[in-house]
Amino acid sequence: MAKPITRPYSRYSHDAVVMLGQLIRRARIERKMTTTELAERAGLSRGLVQRIEKGDPGCGIGAVFEAAAIVGVRLFDADQAALTSAIGINTAILTLLPKAVRVSKVEAKDDF
């Protein structure tokens, strides 16, 4: 299968992915885990773990978050209870917002 054309990412996004991959790798090495051990615990392939650690932006966010959680990289500066509470608050706010954003196709006539 042909590899799809790579999507351009902003510098900020690219740097953030690389930094997160480095944090995961550093935490894995500090815990004396091999990439194979991390892959087995996370239910990922060894190659995917290597791509995560290299900062490949094409990796699935769930896989990256799972690898980070296993090696102890904190993604949010909150404990589990605070995180659960924040999710509840965001859910309540999102239910009050419109389900979709639509661009108005009718232009206002403002030429008086």
Stockholm file with secondary structure:
# STOCKHOLM 1.0

chainA/1-112         MAKPITRPYSRYSHDAVVMLGQLIRRARIERKMTTTELAERAGLSRGLVQRIEKGDPGCGIGAVFEAAAIVGVRLFDADQAALTSAIGINTAILTLLPKAVRVSKVEAKDDF
#=GR chainA/1-112 SS CCCCCCCCCCHHHHHHHHHHHHHHHHHHHHTTCCHHHHHHHHTCCHHHHHHHHHTCTTSCHHHHHHHHHHHTCCSSSSCHHHHHHHHHHHHHHHHHSCSCCCCCCSCCCCCC
#=GC SS_cons         CCCCCCCCCCHHHHHHHHHHHHHHHHHHHHTTCCHHHHHHHHTCCHHHHHHHHHTCTTSCHHHHHHHHHHHTCCSSSSCHHHHHHHHHHHHHHHHHSCSCCCCCCSCCCCCC
//
